[in-house]
């Protein structure tokens, strides 16, 4: 049993340092439902992996945490409740979850949404929402966010460029020698 824990810890460490594809394979083996064309940089999901599901074309940035249970209930009210509090986390299609966000139990994020970095998310959020804050709330519709991106002074067409060309373009745009 002790050897199995060591092997599991070692695998988790290696996977945490690996690319998105390996992280997705690992999480699927753990029971997370993950759609197609996803990009995952964080594997921190509390013990109930089977309570997490992601749609298609979902991006999970580094440091995102999925918390599927409320540990305080069983810790503080153990004698009274003799139970734990658990909840699913569901993420729709075409969603981006920003760096170091925390998704709490009983959270549903609709399709075509952005969750801003560092947000603490709990509850139901509709399609086409930009979600931010602690506690997280809808701050914009995606149509407004798209317009903001289009007029941003930082907009740079880099998607088809290799890394050296991207660096050269950015240095030129921002006057860096």
C-alpha positions, 0 to 999 in steps of 0.5 A: 500500500505504501509503495502504491502511494509513492508510485501515485505521488511520483506519477502525479508529479511527472504529469504535473510537469508534462504537457496538456495532452498527458495531463488530460489522459491522466485526468480522464483515467482519474474519472474526469469527463473531458471533451475534445480539443481541450487544453489543460495546465492544472491537475489540481482536483480534489478527491472526487474527480468523477464530479468534474466535467468539461465540454469541448474546446475548454482551456484550463490555465495553470494553478486552477483548482477544482474543489468538489467538497466543503471540508469545513462541514465535516470538520466543524459539524462532524457530530451533528451532520455525520456527513460531507457536503459535495457538488459537481463542477460542470464547464460548458463548451468554448470556455477559458478558465484563467490562471489560479481560479478556484471552482467550488462545488455546485458550479456550472459555467455555460458555453462560450465563457471566460473566467478571469484569473484569480476568480473564486467561482460558485454557482450557475453562470449563463452562456456568453459571460465574462466572469470575474472576482471573489466572489465571481460574478458576471461582469460583461457579455462575451460580445462586449469582451470581443469588442474590447479585444478588437480595439485593444492597443495590445492586439497582435496577430501572432497566431500563425507566427513561430516563436522567433517571429512573435518575439520580433513582432512584439519587440518592434510593437513595444519599441524594445531593442 
